[in-house]
Amino acid sequence: MVNKLTDFINEELIDEYIGFYQHSPQSQANRRSSLKYFFGVDHYNYQDHVSTITTSILKRYFNWLKNLDGISIATKKNKWTILISFLNSTMEDYNEFLIKIPSKSVDWRGASGNGKIMKDILSKEEIMEILDYFKRYNFKHYIIIRLLTETGMRKGELISIEIHNIDIEKRYIRTHGKTEESVYYFSKELGKYLNQYLNSRLKLNVNSDVLFLSQFRKQYSNRTFNLLLKNACEKVGIEKNITCHSFRRTINTYRKKMGCSNEDRKILLNHKVSDVNIESYIVLEREEYIKLFDDFNPYQDLNL
């Protein structure tokens, strides 16, 4: 019996298409990421079956993509090209699927993207892709990047964390900020991973109290983490200029969207707050800070 297009769900069809590029994991990652712009819930969010895609739907998607802020025109063209490649490949495999690809209406002139682009804000989907990459290939790096994700701490603060300044049970880390001590909080789930990592870290016979050590058992340099992120983004097909600071800006943006006040956002990110009323926050019990973190954790529903 010959299989029909409708015998397969969208994810299976996408996997089948991406399977043709197994010679290049980077190409596979780029194609999967591009297709998520059409099918992904954080993007255009086309949830119907591939078989129901029409020329009219493609025109509407093109118009949405053309006017999308935050990515360059070159990136938009790449997303569009890969979607068309997927559809053409699907039409080759399933005779009952036939769609006219729009051409005359595909005009990139006037597309947004020529101005200044905020490249360092991550979508939740991109955060999951980056963390999944590190989780599969390097557990320590996964811990490091997830800590950046949940806390938004500065790169220098992360590098300087010492073993005795982490409290797994109370879910906080003390470190040194630009001018004074900073305190950041993390989720219970991350606490479990940190505890696992801490147990292995304590077994190392090294003359250093730094929590995260490089493969040479020395404190990381300032450049290392950004290089790790650049490599990860290339592997998973993210075409943004992502740095350690991107996670700080991202979590602050999501908290603002959640209704977190400016004062509370400053507290959670250890920005200096000069308002006398806000200074009273320092007398709150640790549990109040944890509650503030939990109430405005934008990633609590994600599988990180």
C-alpha positions in Angstrom: 0.0 0.0 0.0 1.4 3.4 -1.0 1.6 5.9 1.8 -0.2 9.2 1.5 0.9 12.6 2.6 -1.8 12.7 5.2 -0.5 9.4 6.8 2.3 11.5 8.3 2.2 14.4 10.8 4.1 17.6 10.0 7.0 16.6 12.3 7.6 13.4 10.5 7.6 15.1 7.1 10.1 17.7 8.3 12.3 14.9 9.7 12.1 13.1 6.4 13.2 16.3 4.5 16.0 17.1 6.9 17.2 13.5 6.7 18.5 14.2 3.1 21.1 16.6 4.6 22.6 14.2 7.1 26.0 14.9 5.5 25.9 18.3 7.1 24.6 18.6 10.7 25.0 22.4 10.4 22.7 22.4 7.4 20.2 20.2 9.2 20.1 22.5 12.1 19.7 25.6 9.9 16.8 24.0 8.0 15.0 22.9 11.1 15.4 26.3 12.7 14.2 28.0 9.5 11.1 25.8 9.2 10.2 26.7 12.8 9.6 30.2 11.6 6.6 28.9 9.6 5.4 26.1 11.9 6.7 27.2 15.3 4.3 28.5 18.0 6.6 31.4 18.8 6.6 32.5 15.1 4.1 32.3 12.3 2.5 29.3 14.1 1.0 27.4 11.2 -0.6 24.5 13.0 -2.6 22.8 10.2 -1.3 19.9 8.2 1.2 20.4 5.4 -1.4 19.1 2.9 -3.6 22.1 3.6 -1.0 24.7 2.7 -2.1 26.9 -0.3 -0.6 29.6 -2.4 -2.7 32.2 -0.5 -1.3 31.0 2.8 2.3 31.2 1.5 1.6 34.8 0.3 0.4 35.7 3.8 3.4 34.1 5.4 5.8 35.9 3.0 4.2 39.2 4.0 4.5 38.4 7.7 8.2 37.4 7.2 9.0 40.5 5.1 7.7 42.8 7.8 9.1 40.9 10.7 11.4 42.9 13.0 14.6 41.6 14.6 16.2 39.7 11.8 18.1 40.8 8.7 16.8 40.7 5.1 19.4 38.0 4.3 18.1 35.8 7.1 14.5 36.3 6.0 15.3 35.3 2.4 17.0 32.2 3.8 13.9 31.2 5.9 11.7 31.7 2.8 14.0 29.7 0.5 14.2 26.7 2.9 10.4 26.6 3.3 10.0 26.5 -0.5 12.7 23.8 -0.6 10.8 21.7 1.9 7.5 22.1 0.0 9.1 21.2 -3.4 10.7 18.2 -1.8 7.4 17.1 -0.4 5.7 17.6 -3.8 8.3 15.3 -5.3 7.6 12.6 -2.8 3.8 12.8 -2.7 2.0 13.2 -6.1 -1.3 14.2 -4.5 0.3 17.3 -3.0 0.5 20.1 -5.6 0.9 23.8 -4.8 1.8 26.8 -6.9 4.7 28.6 -5.3 4.2 32.4 -5.4 6.7 34.3 -7.4 5.4 37.6 -8.8 4.2 38.6 -5.4 7.6 37.7 -3.7 9.3 41.1 -3.7 11.7 41.9 -0.9 11.9 45.6 -1.7 10.9 47.7 1.3 11.4 44.8 3.7 12.2 45.7 7.3 15.7 44.9 8.4 17.8 47.6 6.9 17.9 49.6 10.1 19.4 48.8 13.5 18.5 45.3 14.5 18.3 44.1 18.1 20.1 40.8 17.6 20.8 39.9 21.2 17.2 39.1 22.3 16.5 35.3 22.3 13.2 33.7 21.7 12.2 31.0 24.1 12.5 28.5 21.3 16.1 29.6 20.6 16.9 29.3 24.3 15.7 25.8 24.3 17.7 25.0 21.2 20.9 26.4 22.7 20.5 24.6 26.0 19.5 21.3 24.3 22.8 21.5 22.3 24.9 22.0 25.4 23.0 19.4 27.3 23.8 16.8 24.6 27.5 17.7 24.2 28.9 19.2 27.4 27.2 19.0 30.8 29.4 21.6 32.4 28.8 24.1 29.6 25.1 23.3 29.9 25.1 24.3 33.6 27.0 27.5 32.8 24.7 28.6 30.0 21.6 27.7 31.9 22.8 29.7 34.9 23.2 32.7 32.5 19.7 32.0 31.2 17.9 31.9 34.5 19.9 34.6 36.4 21.0 37.0 33.7 24.2 37.5 35.6 27.1 39.3 34.0 29.9 37.3 32.4 32.5 38.5 34.9 30.2 37.6 37.8 29.8 34.1 36.5 33.5 33.6 36.0 34.3 34.7 39.6 31.7 32.4 41.4 33.5 30.5 44.2 32.4 27.1 45.6 31.5 28.4 49.0 29.2 31.1 47.6 26.6 28.7 46.2 23.7 27.5 48.4 21.8 24.7 46.6 19.1 24.4 49.3 18.3 28.1 49.5 18.7 28.5 45.7 21.1 31.4 45.5 24.6 32.3 44.4 26.7 35.1 45.8 29.3 36.7 43.5 31.0 40.0 42.9 29.4 42.5 40.6 30.8 45.7 39.1 31.3 47.4 42.5 29.8 45.2 45.2 28.5 41.7 46.0 25.6 40.4 43.9 23.1 37.7 44.7 21.2 35.7 42.1 18.5 33.1 42.5 17.8 30.0 40.4 15.1 27.3 40.0 14.7 24.1 41.9 15.4 22.2 38.6 18.7 23.9 38.0 19.5 23.4 41.6 19.5 19.6 41.0 21.9 19.9 38.2 24.1 22.3 40.1 24.3 19.9 43.0 25.3 17.1 40.6 28.0 19.3 39.1 29.2 20.6 42.5 29.7 17.1 43.8 32.1 16.3 40.9 33.8 19.7 41.2 34.6 19.1 44.9 36.5 15.9 43.9 39.0 17.8 41.8 42.3 18.2 43.6 43.1 21.8 42.5 44.3 24.9 44.3 41.3 27.0 43.4 37.9 27.9 44.9 36.4 28.9 41.5 33.2 26.9 40.7 33.8 26.6 37.0 37.2 25.5 35.8 38.4 25.1 32.2 39.8 21.9 30.8 43.2 23.1 32.0 41.7 23.4 35.5 42.1 27.1 35.5 39.6 30.0 35.8 37.9 30.7 32.4 38.9 33.7 30.4 36.5 36.5 29.5 36.3 35.4 25.8 35.5 31.7 26.3 31.8 31.7 26.9 31.0 34.0 24.0 33.0 31.7 21.7 31.0 28.7 23.1 27.8 30.5 22.3 28.9 31.5 18.8 29.7 27.9 18.0 26.4 26.6 19.5 24.4 29.1 17.5 26.2 28.1 14.3 25.4 24.4 15.0 21.7 24.9 15.7 21.2 27.5 12.9 20.6 30.7 15.0 21.8 33.7 12.9 21.9 36.2 15.7 24.9 37.7 17.4 24.4 36.0 20.8 26.7 36.8 23.7 26.5 36.3 27.4 24.9 39.7 27.8 22.1 38.6 25.5 20.7 36.4 28.3 20.6 39.3 30.7 18.8 41.5 28.2 16.4 38.7 27.3 15.3 37.8 30.8 14.8 41.4 31.7 12.6 41.9 28.6 10.5 38.9 29.3 10.0 40.0 33.0 8.8 43.4 31.8 6.3 41.7 29.5 5.1 39.6 32.5 4.3 42.8 34.4 7.4 42.8 36.7 8.0 46.3 38.0 11.1 48.2 37.0 12.3 48.2 40.7 11.8 44.4 41.0 13.6 43.8 37.7 16.5 45.9 39.0 16.6 43.8 42.2 16.6 40.5 40.3 19.4 41.7 38.0 21.4 43.3 40.8 21.1 46.8 39.3 21.9 49.5 41.8 18.6 50.9 43.1 18.9 54.4 44.7 15.2 54.8 45.7 15.0 54.9 49.5 11.8 52.8 49.5 13.4 50.2 47.3 16.3 50.0 49.7 13.9 48.4 52.2 14.0 45.3 50.1 17.3 44.4 51.6 15.6 43.5 54.9 13.3 41.0 53.3 13.8 37.3 54.2 15.5 35.2 51.6 12.2 33.4 50.9 10.7 36.7 49.7 13.4 37.0 47.1 12.9 33.4 46.0 9.2 34.1 45.6 9.9 37.2 43.5 12.2 35.1 41.3 9.6 32.3 41.0 6.8 34.7 40.2 8.7 36.3 37.4 10.6 33.3 36.0 9.7 33.4 32.3 11.1 30.0 31.7 9.2 28.0 34.3 7.0 26.3 31.7 9.9 25.3 29.4 11.6 22.0 29.3 15.2 23.3 29.8 
